Amino acid sequence: MNGDSLNREFLSRQEKETQALFSSPLKPKCWLRYVDDIFAIWPPHGRECLDNFLLHLNSIHPSKQFTIEVKNNMSLPFLDVMTTKLPTQGFSHSVFFRKSTHTYRYLNVQSHHQPSQHNSVIRSLISRSIRLSDNTNRQTELNFLKQVLSQNGYNNTQINSNILNSPILAQL
């Protein structure tokens, strides 16, 4: 299958998903897609209506079947981010969600790589933690990251220096 065929197949699936959304009598309040993951907010139509909506989506394309994961304790993981609905209006988000298969193994500092590559591991994980955690959860996430990086052989001075000198943290 060449690139044009793959592109047509992808567009066809996207069009069918859009068709399914528009043809449904009840619609989600929010529908965000990233590759094959969707984050949706279902208005208070009830669980039976949500199940009917899922059946409707799955009736559109036989090879594309949707599944749902309903919030638990007002929280729902999406990609690597745990999103929590607050009692007041709004949402909280943190990178605390990690799949059970996550090994916390990163490029070990004892491996034979350039120092710049080891520093890139630290900087990229710090950047991700800062960008994806809200103010409430950021410090807890950074503390967890320090622990994981230490387990991979990085020293605390190097970790703390990268956190303090993070250009993303300076922008907050």
N, C-alpha and C positions, 0 to 999 in steps of 0.2 A: 504494500500500500504506500503510495507516495504522499508527499506533504499536502498536496491539494486535496486528496481524498480524505486524509485525516482531518484537515481543516473543515471540509464539508460535513463530515460526520460529527465533529464537535459542534458546529453551528446548528446542525439539525437537532442535536440533543438539547442545546440551549434554547432553540425555538420551541421545542416541545415542552420544555420546562416552563417557559414564559407562557405558552398556550395553556398549560395546566393551571398556572397561577391565575391568569385572567378569566378562565372559564369556571373557576370554583366560586360557588355562591358566598362562601366565607373565606376571608383572606387573612394572612398574618399581618400584624401591625408593622413588622420589620422583617426583612429578608436579606441577609448578607451572605454572599457566597465567596469562598476562597477555594479554588480548584474543586475538590469533591466534598468539602465541608460547608455546611450551611448553618448559620445562626439565625433563628427566627424567634420572634416574640408573638405568641398567640394570645389575642385578646380574650377576655373572659367569656368565651362562647361555650366552654365546658369540654370535658374529656371526650364525650361521645362525638362532638363535632370535630375535634382534633383527629380522632381515629378515622372519621369519614373523610376528612381532608387528606390524610395519609393514603387511604384507599384510592381517592381520586388521583393523587399524584402518581401512584404506582400503576394506575390503569392506562396512563398515557403512553408509556414506553416500556415494552416487556423486558428489555435488557438493562434498564435503569430502575433500580428499586431503592426507594428511600426508607430509612429507618429513623426513629426518633429517640431522643434521650430527653427526659423531662427533668426539670430542676429538682435538686435534692437539697434541703435546707437552704432554699432560696439561692443556690449556686449551680452553675452549669459550666463545664469546661468547653472551651472553643479553641482549637489548635493547642497551644501551650499555656493559654491564659485562663485562669479561673475567674469567671464573672459572677459577682454576687449582687443581688438586688437588695438595696438598703431599705430599712424600715421607713426612712424618710424618702423623698423622691431622689432618684438617681441610682447609679451603679458604682461598685468598687471593683477593681481588677488587679490581679497580681499574677506573677509567673509561677505561683506555688504549684499549679497543677502539672504533674509529670506522670506520664503513663507508668504503669507497674513494670513495664519492661525496660525502663530507663536505667542505665548502668552507672551514670555519673562518672564515666571514664572520658577523659579528654586527653589531649596530647600531653604525655607525661614529661615533666621537666628534665628527666634523665635520658630521654630519647635523643638520638643524634640528629637534631634539627638546628637550624639557625636560631639565635636568640630572638630575632625579630618575629619568628613564627610562634615562639612561646609567648612573647608579649602580645601577639595578635589574639591568641586564645583568651588571655586575660581581658584585653580591651573589648573584644567582641561580646564576651559573656557579661561584662559590666555594662556595656552599652545596652544590650538586650534587657537586662534587669532594670535598668533605670527607665528605659523607654516604655516597658510593658507593665511596670508596677505604678500604682498611684501613690500619692504622698503617704497614705496610711500604711501601706505594705512595703514601701521601698527599702527601709532599713532592715527589716526582717529578711527580705530577699537577698540583700547584699551580705548580710551575716551568713546566710545559708551558702551563698556563693563562695565566701571566704573559706568556709569549712570544706566544700567540695574541691576547690582549687588546692587547698593544703593537702588533701588526700591524694592529689595528683602530683605532689612534689613541689608546688610553688611555695615560696616563703612569704610570710606575712608582710614584710617590708615591701616587697615587689607588688603584692596585691593591693595593699593600702595606698601605695604611691600612685598606682593606676586609677584607683577610685578617686582620690583627691584631685588628680590632674585630668579627670575625665571632662572633655569639652561639653558633653551632653549635660553633665551635672551642673556645670557652670552656667548653662542656659536656663536652668530652672529657677 
